[in-house]
Amino acid sequence: RMERLSDAAKSNQDAIRGTQEEIADYRRQLQSRTIELETLRGTKESLERQRMESEDRHHDDLNSLQETINQLDNELKNTKWEMASQLKDYQELLNVKMALDIEIAAYR
């Protein structure tokens, strides 16, 4: 009977040792996964910061380009106004020249 108890105790000790090794292995896996998770969180935060910085830069660039477009639009309007004014002046001078040419022709 003692021998059976001794065998049972040895068997239980082997089972306990196996379970303890399994628990240690799970703890190592958990620690590894925790480290991996923290690394991925850091990477995610870094990428989020980069994305936000990139969006801010693009927003600033867009505003700058819109301002440039507005300035060029205003310059175009001013240039068109100046061209119209010069065309009007040219037409008036051409009319004066034609009148003078007619007057000169009349005196010949």
C-alpha positions, 0 to 999 in steps of 0.5 A: 500500500505504501508503494502505491501511495509513493507512486501516486505521490511521485506521479502527482509531483510529476504532474505538478512539475509539468503544470509549473513548467507550463505555467512558467511557459505561459508567463514567458509568452505573456511577458513576450506578448506584453512587450510586443503590445507596448512596442506596437502601441509606441509605434502607433502613437508615433505614426499618429503624431506623424500623421497629424504633423503631416495633416497640419503641414498639408493644411498650411500648404493648402492655405498658402496655395489658396492665398497665392491663388487669391493674389494671382486672381487679384493681379489678373483682374487688375491686369485686365482692368489696365488692359481695358483702360489702355485699349480705351485710351488707344481707341481714343487716340486712334479716333483723334489720329483718324480725325487729324488725318481727315483734317490734313487730307482736307487741307491738301 
